């Protein structure tokens, strides 16, 4: 069961000897417990509180060597307990050491996806709390602030994706000089996703003598470069062959005509129980979710094009049972653990055997039963069978159509309701808090804000009523007039006298009040450019008390000074 990896050869199946006990089952030897593996007592008690009393096979094989400080390569069937296999010795070593310095974590766990990072953190967080070890995730799609603050306070274990960790290092808020142990979870997928250069650069920043643990459901030549460069005399443990030959998992190859692809998919999705449906592309996931909703099947979509908030909410709804169908790309095929998934449906058959293994591993986890069904069109049959042969799967081929009793017998399919699903309104990002401590930026309803009216006397007011800055209160005399009521800045109050006239009513800034005399006229009507206003006094005219202009006077009144007639001008 335990061999030393040949660093000069790829990690193919013959290099690793599987154990006799199937993966996913607890140890049948009652004499082996977590205490006998060498774990500290606080960790053993924390495991017991969660109902975990006996180690799985992959844990029995890897924990002693990891506690001894050796580099370990671990391969186990999906759902066999790999997270605790590397998490328990990592927490034990961190608990025995000193606290982490600011911006310098002591342990590093690299994972390929955000969902897997959060799942690993959720599994190890209560155990780390029991021994005084702090953990923090560093993933994309979320703000940097909390991650930076946690690093500055000091974090022993950092669970991160390669991209976000590289960004934090580039910002100068994280250094890997103090890393004592590094874990690569699902290392082959990181290589498949193109993270190999970033992972190589990150590992090169850790101390050369640091311990390294590499775990995955498959170990092949893609990770051989990492093994040769960064691991020293690693010990390889395998608890299962690189196939999907699990006794509690049934594999079905459903041959369907092209026109029945969606009706068959909808009937299977309408079954009772939790179902994960895999599609090849993000567009295919969104389209299938909309089509299922139109026929009465509520489903959640999960792929890398969605924000982290939406992905987290979708997974939470699926875990809590509010949604029984999850439509996803391969982003959910690695490491996502949801209890009670009884069927995995491949709407689009995977092209790679490893993708099939990881997709199928979402069901029949830790000894549970489950089924895997693959929808295959006539033109896909040959390539799909070749892929399944490489994965070590011999499925039962069945030709089905919509409404066949065989389809119901194999998958539990039933006819959808046909009533379209209405989208639930999204919850507000900041919900109202009826009670509890007041946070920064929140104000109680009785507290006065800036600009609110109150009975307190403010600048420019007399205290008898609330007034804003620049507003006059009732009966307040303002500069240039005696306002009779509250008005805004630049507005004249009733009875207020303005420069150049008298206002008798409220008006806006720049508008003449009722009865106010404007420059060049008295505002009775609009005057165009070049037109004299009605009653306008021209140069040389004197207004009369009776309101008549010079053109209204008799000719005999047109006299000059002393009664002499005016001189005529030409």
VOGU-3710 file (C-alpha; in Angstrom, 3 decimals, decimal comma):
1> xxxxxxxxxx> 0,000/0,000/0,000  2,895/2,362/0,641  5,576/2,857/-1,960  8,145/5,477/-2,787  7,432/7,302/-6,006  9,894/6,873/-8,812  10,844/10,440/-9,560  12,093/9,558/-12,999  8,818/8,036/-14,187  5,339/9,480/-14,562
11> xxxxxxxxxx> 2,852/8,610/-11,870  0,887/6,091/-13,872  -1,350/3,368/-12,491  1,356/0,640/-12,248  3,505/2,899/-10,040  0,855/2,947/-7,331  -0,375/-0,153/-5,561  -3,985/0,039/-4,375  -4,978/-1,131/-0,940  -7,154/-4,118/-0,430
21> xxxxxxxxxx> -9,910/-2,196/1,366  -12,262/-0,163/-0,846  -12,138/3,558/-0,561  -14,963/5,415/1,067  -15,453/2,962/3,925  -14,247/3,345/7,458  -11,585/1,141/8,821  -12,755/-2,322/9,785  -9,912/-2,649/12,274  -11,281/-1,319/15,550
31> xxxxxxxxxx> -7,797/-1,163/17,039  -6,842/1,747/14,732  -8,306/5,063/15,799  -7,340/8,703/15,481  -5,528/8,479/18,791  -3,383/5,578/17,621  -2,529/7,544/14,470  -0,804/10,104/16,677  -3,229/13,023/16,556  -3,416/15,345/19,592
41> xxxxxxxxxx> -6,253/14,868/22,045  -8,056/18,188/21,278  -8,359/17,178/17,619  -9,670/13,731/18,551  -12,332/15,283/20,795  -13,338/17,763/18,085  -13,740/14,890/15,609  -15,833/12,942/18,127  -18,169/15,917/18,550  -18,828/15,740/14,813
51> xxxxxxxxxx> -19,502/12,010/14,983  -16,202/11,029/13,330  -14,655/8,255/15,405  -12,944/5,889/12,945  -10,494/6,931/10,204  -11,034/6,112/6,546  -8,503/4,100/4,622  -6,805/7,064/2,970  -6,475/8,676/6,403  -5,001/5,548/7,974
61> xxxxxxxxxx> -2,433/5,381/5,181  -1,304/9,011/4,977  -1,671/10,558/8,452  1,306/8,767/10,111  3,740/9,721/7,339  2,407/13,285/7,195  2,795/13,642/10,972  6,378/12,374/10,615  7,154/15,245/8,229  7,520/13,235/5,022
71> xxxxxxxxxx> 6,340/14,348/1,590  3,209/12,414/0,639  1,411/11,649/-2,625  -2,131/10,509/-1,881  -4,686/9,124/-4,293  -8,135/8,163/-3,139  -11,551/7,739/-4,635  -13,691/10,870/-4,586  -15,491/11,078/-1,253  -12,953/8,893/0,545
81> xxxxxxxxxx> -11,876/11,543/3,071  -8,854/13,192/1,460  -9,610/16,570/3,076  -9,103/15,220/6,596  -6,200/13,084/5,380  -4,103/16,196/4,802  -6,013/18,555/7,120  -5,529/16,639/10,373  -1,710/16,382/10,278  -1,517/19,986/9,049
91> xxxxxxxxxx> -3,574/21,274/12,011  -1,611/19,106/14,445  1,666/20,602/13,262  0,323/24,179/13,344  -1,041/23,700/16,872  2,367/22,563/18,107  4,129/25,675/16,782  4,022/29,387/17,414  1,521/31,934/16,216  1,893/33,193/12,656
101> xxxxxxxxxx> 3,569/36,509/12,037  1,632/39,252/10,225  1,366/38,629/6,463  3,280/35,346/6,804  1,109/32,206/6,917  2,697/29,014/8,212  0,701/26,568/6,066  -0,697/26,776/2,562  -3,474/24,759/0,890  -3,801/25,324/-2,862
111> xxxxxxxxxx> -7,046/24,290/-4,590  -8,261/24,834/-8,164  -11,715/26,362/-7,555  -13,391/28,777/-5,158  -16,052/26,258/-4,183  -13,452/23,679/-3,211  -11,551/26,295/-1,185  -14,658/27,164/0,794  -15,508/23,510/1,330  -12,006/22,743/2,643
121> xxxxxxxxxx> -12,185/25,781/4,913  -15,616/24,777/6,243  -14,362/21,259/7,007  -11,202/22,372/8,831  -12,417/25,563/10,525  -14,145/23,928/13,547  -11,181/21,591/14,010  -8,736/24,470/13,839  -10,781/26,438/16,362  -10,491/23,522/18,785
131> xxxxxxxxxx> -6,671/23,731/18,749  -6,314/27,500/18,369  -5,338/27,551/14,690  -6,765/30,288/12,478  -7,716/29,645/8,828  -8,629/32,051/6,040  -9,642/31,662/2,399  -8,099/33,698/-0,404  -10,205/33,276/-3,536  -11,232/35,449/-6,438
141> xxxxxxxxxx> -14,616/37,048/-6,893  -14,665/38,559/-3,382  -13,187/41,837/-2,049  -9,564/41,963/-0,976  -10,176/43,898/2,242  -11,042/41,058/4,604  -8,321/38,825/3,218  -5,719/41,563/3,655  -6,918/42,367/7,183  -6,747/38,700/8,197
151> xxxxxxxxxx> -3,213/38,393/6,835  -2,092/41,473/8,733  -3,496/40,051/11,972  -1,753/36,741/11,371  -3,167/33,544/9,858  -1,656/30,093/10,357  -3,394/28,321/7,422  -4,233/29,946/4,093  -6,676/28,107/1,808  -6,261/29,758/-1,576
161> xxxxxxxxxx> -6,647/29,530/-5,300  -3,427/30,186/-7,243  -4,638/33,354/-8,955  -5,782/35,255/-5,861  -2,748/34,210/-3,826  -0,458/35,501/-6,574  -2,359/38,825/-6,515  -1,925/39,152/-2,746  1,794/38,466/-3,037  2,089/41,047/-5,815
171> xxxxxxxxxx> 0,355/43,611/-3,593  2,967/42,983/-0,920  0,507/41,812/1,759  1,504/38,143/1,792  4,871/36,408/1,980  5,568/32,674/1,889  8,891/32,734/3,750  7,443/31,053/6,864  5,461/28,291/5,126  6,256/24,972/6,790
181> xxxxxxxxxx> 3,801/22,722/4,940  2,152/23,058/1,525  -0,828/21,025/0,301  -1,918/20,672/-3,324  -5,493/19,394/-3,460  -6,777/18,152/-6,831  -3,354/18,794/-8,326  -4,179/17,173/-11,655  -7,095/19,534/-12,221  -4,883/22,548/-11,526
191> xxxxxxxxxx> -2,568/21,242/-14,242  -5,513/20,700/-16,599  -6,845/24,209/-15,966  -3,513/25,805/-16,834  -2,478/26,692/-13,274  0,788/24,778/-13,488  2,992/27,872/-14,133  1,373/29,794/-11,258  1,599/26,809/-8,910  5,246/26,355/-9,820
201> xxxxxxxxxx> 5,984/30,005/-9,088  4,154/29,879/-5,756  5,962/26,718/-4,640  9,291/28,296/-5,547  8,560/31,093/-3,036  8,214/28,607/-0,168  11,283/27,311/1,718  13,047/24,446/-0,045  12,902/22,234/3,053  9,147/22,705/3,597
211> xxxxxxxxxx> 6,919/19,637/3,700  4,668/19,055/0,678  1,513/16,960/0,435  -0,147/16,270/-2,904  -3,642/14,739/-3,004  -5,997/13,940/-5,845  -8,426/11,338/-7,095  -6,026/10,681/-9,984  -2,233/10,953/-10,154  -0,799/10,964/-13,648
221> xxxxxxxxxx> 1,998/12,453/-15,705  0,570/15,992/-15,606  1,850/16,519/-12,076  5,137/14,689/-12,572  7,018/17,950/-13,140  5,888/19,263/-9,752  6,882/16,015/-8,055  10,376/15,952/-9,540  11,105/19,593/-8,701  9,534/20,184/-5,311
231> xxxxxxxxxx> 9,077/16,854/-3,508  11,856/14,975/-1,737  11,583/11,176/-1,572  7,765/11,228/-1,538  5,700/8,337/-0,255  2,769/7,369/-2,449  -0,433/5,992/-0,951  -3,316/4,748/-3,040  -6,568/3,394/-1,673  -8,396/2,825/-4,953
241> xxxxxxxxxx> -7,586/2,168/-8,610  -7,988/5,110/-11,020  -11,441/3,935/-12,100  -15,024/4,485/-11,043  -15,493/0,862/-9,967  -17,456/1,569/-6,819  -19,778/-1,194/-5,681  -22,465/1,266/-4,559  -22,569/3,190/-7,867  -24,606/2,153/-10,944
251> xxxxxxxxxx> -23,649/3,402/-14,418  -26,218/3,715/-17,216  -25,714/4,662/-20,858  -29,048/5,962/-22,148  -29,271/5,929/-25,961  -31,830/8,526/-27,058  -32,936/10,099/-30,359  -31,846/13,737/-30,827  -35,389/15,167/-30,618  -35,947/13,557/-27,216
261> xxxxxxxxxx> -32,855/14,954/-25,531  -34,525/17,787/-23,641  -37,791/15,959/-22,827  -35,783/13,087/-21,347  -33,598/15,545/-19,434  -36,648/17,345/-18,037  -38,283/14,068/-16,978  -35,140/12,955/-15,141  -34,704/16,376/-13,523  -38,309/16,232/-12,252
271> xxxxxxxxxx> -37,551/13,095/-10,246  -37,681/12,976/-6,467  -34,287/13,417/-4,834  -31,219/15,553/-5,401  -29,790/15,507/-8,902  -26,679/17,101/-10,379  -26,828/17,695/-14,146  -23,572/18,354/-15,981  -23,366/20,370/-19,193  -20,291/21,190/-21,232
281> xxxxxxxxxx> -20,514/25,001/-21,558  -21,673/27,948/-19,476  -24,190/28,915/-22,153  -25,562/25,392/-22,106  -26,016/25,575/-18,319  -27,928/28,870/-18,467  -30,092/27,683/-21,354  -30,945/24,400/-19,642  -31,872/26,153/-16,370  -34,257/28,454/-18,264
291> xxxxxxxxxx> -35,784/25,562/-20,209  -36,327/23,516/-17,052  -37,974/26,463/-15,327  -40,357/26,848/-18,266  -41,658/23,287/-17,799  -41,951/23,506/-14,013  -38,590/22,246/-12,725  -36,706/24,588/-10,408  -32,962/24,326/-10,978  -29,888/26,325/-10,038
301> xxxxxxxxxx> -27,014/27,084/-12,393  -23,370/26,931/-11,379  -20,412/27,850/-13,571  -17,347/30,042/-13,593  -19,089/32,951/-15,320  -21,255/33,740/-12,288  -20,218/35,959/-9,426  -19,032/34,380/-6,221  -22,117/35,635/-4,387  -24,428/33,928/-6,884
311> xxxxxxxxxx> -22,414/30,707/-6,813  -22,433/30,603/-3,034  -26,186/31,227/-2,898  -26,881/28,541/-5,518  -24,858/25,952/-3,620  -26,535/26,925/-0,342  -29,998/26,482/-1,855  -29,016/23,069/-3,197  -27,521/21,943/0,121  -30,518/23,150/2,111
321> xxxxxxxxxx> -33,009/21,420/-0,180  -34,706/24,524/-1,568  -33,557/23,366/-5,011  -33,322/19,682/-5,903  -31,559/20,137/-9,252  -28,131/21,671/-9,807  -27,010/22,269/-13,406  -23,265/22,830/-13,563  -20,141/22,731/-15,655  -17,040/20,880/-14,501
331> xxxxxxxxxx> -16,420/23,655/-11,939  -18,606/21,612/-9,552  -17,059/18,260/-10,481  -14,030/18,605/-8,206  -14,361/18,430/-4,468  -17,914/19,743/-4,050  -19,583/17,581/-1,445  -23,356/17,666/-0,975  -25,011/14,963/1,074  -27,810/12,934/-0,448
341> xxxxxxxxxx> -27,061/13,329/-4,175  -28,626/10,154/-5,591  -28,155/10,752/-9,326  -25,585/12,376/-11,580  -26,793/13,066/-15,124  -24,425/13,812/-18,009  -26,423/15,813/-20,547  -23,189/16,312/-22,489  -20,838/13,306/-22,170  -17,356/14,301/-20,995
351> xxxxxxxxxx> -14,443/13,787/-23,346  -11,845/12,965/-20,712  -11,988/9,882/-18,435  -10,826/11,957/-15,470  -13,724/14,362/-15,940  -16,116/11,426/-15,882  -14,570/10,097/-12,669  -14,859/13,424/-10,904  -18,382/14,067/-12,155  -19,496/10,608/-11,075
361> xxxxxxxxxx> -17,855/11,122/-7,700  -20,569/13,610/-6,671  -22,757/10,600/-5,801  -22,155/7,384/-3,835  -19,824/9,229/-1,466  -18,513/7,628/1,721  -20,409/4,383/1,270  -23,729/5,829/0,083  -25,535/4,511/-2,978  -26,045/6,424/-6,195
371> xxxxxxxxxx> -26,432/6,211/-9,959  -24,723/7,866/-12,914  -26,623/8,276/-16,197  -25,185/9,526/-19,481  -27,383/10,715/-22,358  -25,807/9,593/-25,635  -26,920/10,457/-29,147  -26,327/7,911/-31,936  -23,270/9,789/-33,243  -21,727/9,966/-29,734
381> xxxxxxxxxx> -21,971/6,282/-28,862  -18,561/5,113/-30,132  -16,499/7,930/-28,580  -18,392/7,724/-25,286  -17,825/3,973/-24,970  -14,104/4,455/-25,636  -13,916/7,106/-22,934  -15,763/4,904/-20,424  -13,435/2,008/-21,169  -10,439/4,175/-20,243
391> xxxxxxxxxx> -12,232/5,165/-17,045  -12,711/1,494/-16,167  -16,515/1,639/-16,385  -18,750/-0,927/-18,035  -22,169/0,750/-18,194  -25,499/-0,872/-18,981  -26,705/0,356/-22,391  -30,421/1,043/-22,698  -32,457/2,623/-25,489  -35,113/4,887/-24,025
401> xxxxxxxxxx> -37,658/7,449/-25,153  -39,905/9,913/-23,384  -42,464/8,130/-21,235  -40,798/4,696/-21,318  -41,314/2,717/-18,102  -37,664/1,660/-18,348  -36,557/5,275/-18,003  -38,645/5,634/-14,847  -37,302/2,390/-13,451  -33,647/3,322/-13,999
411> xxxxxxxxxx> -33,670/7,001/-13,005  -37,007/7,688/-11,309  -38,035/10,046/-14,124  -41,519/11,515/-14,099  -43,431/14,038/-16,150  -42,808/17,684/-15,162  -45,717/19,763/-13,892  -45,641/22,149/-16,853  -46,281/25,171/-14,614  -43,494/27,709/-15,178
421> xxxxxxxxxx> -41,334/28,448/-12,171  -41,371/32,007/-10,966  -38,117/33,541/-9,891  -37,942/34,359/-6,207  -37,096/37,987/-5,446  -33,489/38,456/-4,506  -32,811/39,301/-0,895  -31,546/42,833/-0,228  -27,838/43,054/0,283  -28,274/44,916/3,569
431> xxxxxxxxxx> -31,290/43,712/5,470  -32,916/45,818/8,148  -31,828/45,026/11,669  -34,592/45,471/14,244  -32,156/45,135/17,102  -28,610/44,387/18,040  -25,522/46,536/18,277  -25,250/49,511/15,976  -22,686/49,158/13,208  -20,609/51,851/11,580
441> xxxxxxxxxx> -22,813/53,819/9,191  -26,102/52,763/10,830  -28,151/55,266/12,811  -31,088/54,650/15,125  -34,409/56,066/14,034  -34,438/58,611/16,880  -31,040/60,070/16,058  -30,870/63,328/14,136  -28,957/63,317/10,868  -27,269/66,237/9,177
451> xxxxxxxxxx> -29,883/68,340/7,399  -32,886/66,959/9,317  -35,258/69,367/11,006  -35,483/69,465/14,766  -36,582/71,794/17,501  -33,006/72,671/18,249  -32,008/76,172/17,231  -29,600/76,161/14,320  -27,587/78,737/12,499  -29,979/81,071/10,716
461> xxxxxxxxxx> -33,055/79,997/12,725  -34,801/81,129/15,873  -35,544/77,702/17,304  -39,328/77,801/16,737  -39,123/75,361/13,875  -36,526/73,318/12,068  -34,707/75,155/9,319  -31,832/74,192/7,143  -28,745/76,231/6,528  -29,709/79,396/4,700
471> xxxxxxxxxx> -33,447/79,017/5,344  -35,363/81,542/7,317  -37,894/80,489/9,881  -41,337/81,963/10,277  -41,232/85,590/11,210  -37,482/85,778/10,669  -36,114/88,978/9,162  -33,571/88,321/6,471  -30,984/90,537/4,866  -32,858/92,908/2,598
481> xxxxxxxxxx> -36,366/92,047/3,733  -38,692/90,713/6,387  -39,626/87,176/5,419  -42,947/85,930/6,536  -42,326/82,204/6,104  -39,631/79,610/5,583  -37,936/79,626/2,186  -34,968/77,976/0,633  -31,706/79,618/-0,143  -32,170/82,237/-2,855
491> xxxxxxxxxx> -35,970/82,286/-2,574  -37,808/85,296/-1,294  -40,380/84,795/1,404  -43,763/86,452/1,492  -43,439/90,166/1,867  -39,685/90,072/1,414  -38,124/93,055/-0,284  -35,544/92,301/-2,927  -32,893/94,473/-4,465  -34,622/96,561/-7,072
501> xxxxxxxxxx> -38,208/95,871/-6,149  -40,697/94,444/-3,719  -41,790/90,839/-3,660  -45,342/89,978/-2,624  -45,278/86,256/-3,053  -42,962/83,279/-3,026  -40,695/82,848/-6,005  -37,775/80,855/-7,152  -34,250/82,024/-7,519  -33,916/84,284/-10,548
511> xxxxxxxxxx> -37,676/84,635/-11,130  -39,391/87,957/-10,399  -42,026/87,786/-7,731  -45,599/88,940/-8,243  -45,590/92,727/-8,471  -41,809/92,922/-8,608  -40,235/95,443/-11,014  -37,458/93,903/-13,081  -34,646/95,770/-14,739  -36,084/97,603/-17,731
521> xxxxxxxxxx> -39,690/96,615/-17,089  -42,265/95,595/-14,515  -42,634/91,949/-15,500  -46,194/92,065/-16,905  -45,122/90,064/-19,904  -42,118/88,727/-21,648  -40,087/91,336/-23,530  -38,006/90,369/-26,498  -34,664/91,839/-27,330  -35,010/95,331/-28,791
531> xxxxxxxxxx> -38,671/95,797/-27,847  -39,571/98,413/-25,224  -41,517/97,163/-22,270  -45,017/98,462/-21,640  -44,757/101,661/-19,680  -41,005/101,832/-20,051  -39,400/105,219/-19,412  -37,021/106,277/-22,120  -34,113/108,679/-21,895  -35,309/112,218/-21,334
541> xxxxxxxxxx> -38,786/111,272/-20,216  -40,066/111,842/-16,785  -42,778/109,630/-15,388  -45,977/111,389/-14,303  -47,888/110,692/-11,171  -50,951/109,775/-13,204  -49,018/107,051/-14,961  -49,114/108,711/-18,441  -46,033/108,808/-20,603  -44,636/111,739/-22,582
551> xxxxxxxxxx> -46,576/110,742/-25,678  -49,824/111,186/-23,720  -49,196/114,845/-22,740  -50,837/117,782/-24,675  -48,647/119,628/-27,094  -48,772/122,848/-25,046  -47,140/121,018/-22,172  -44,108/120,360/-24,313  -42,218/123,360/-22,992  -38,699/123,867/-22,056
561> xxxxxxxxxx> -37,287/125,494/-18,926  -38,917/128,894/-18,175  -41,930/128,212/-20,401  -40,016/128,683/-23,617  -40,727/126,304/-26,439  -38,201/123,584/-26,911  -35,654/124,000/-29,612  -36,341/121,812/-32,606  -33,580/119,471/-33,584  -32,960/117,955/-36,939
//
